[in-house]
């Protein structure tokens, strides 16, 4: 499947750039391999799956959206700043 107009489907492999607590982070959405990270272009990119809390929250989101993740203690807001 492919992304359409900055929207991403479950099986697309895209890099998400988000802001949480003032820090910009990178996430690579894959069907498997969650919990790993890779270094690429001077950035550490976290790999998440759609079954993870963050992966589930970003599926279907696009640039400018907020992704909400409930940790049990708090709800964290992640601002999607770009999708590549």
N, C-alpha and C positions, 0 to 999 in steps of 0.2 A: 504494500500500500504506500501511498505517497502523501505528502503534506499539501494542502491547498490554502493559498493566501495566508501563510503564516500559521495555519492550524495543523495539528499533527494527529495522525491516527495511531492506534495502539502499536502496530508493528513497524511504524516508520522508525528510522534510525537518524535522529537529529540531535544536535547539541543545543541545549537550553542554557541561557545566561540569565541568572536571577540575582536579586538583591535580598539579603536577609541580615538584619541587624547592621545595616550600613556596609556590608561586605559583598562584593560581587563574586559569585561562584559559578561554576560550569557543571552541567549534568549531561550525560550521554544516555539516552533512553534505549535500552536493548531488551529483547525478550528473555535473555539469560545473562548471568555474569554479574548480577547486582552485588554491591559491597566492595567491588574492586575499584581502583582508580588508575588513571594513566596520566603521564606527563606528555603534553603536546603543545608545541609553540609557546613554551614558557608558562603554560597554564596547567594546573592539576585539574583533571576532569573526573568527576565521580560518576561511576556507572550505576544506574538504577533500572529496575524493571517496573512494568506497569502494576505489578502486584505489591510493590513497596509503597509505604505511605506517601512519600514524595512523588514517586512515579505515578501513582494513582491520581494525585492532586494536579499534576501538570498535563496529563493526557487531555487533549481537546482545548487546552489553553493557548492563547496567542499573545504576541507582544502587547504589553500594557495591562494584561490580566493579573489578578492576584490568585495565587494558589494557596489554599488553606490546609494545614496539616494539624490534626489533633494528636497531641503526644500523650494524652491522659492527664497531664498536669496543666497544660496550656494549649492554646491554638496558635500555631505559628503562621505568619503571613509571609509569603514569598512573592515578590513582584517580578514578573517575567519581563526582562528588559530586551531580550532578543531571542529569536529562534533561527538557527542556521541549518 
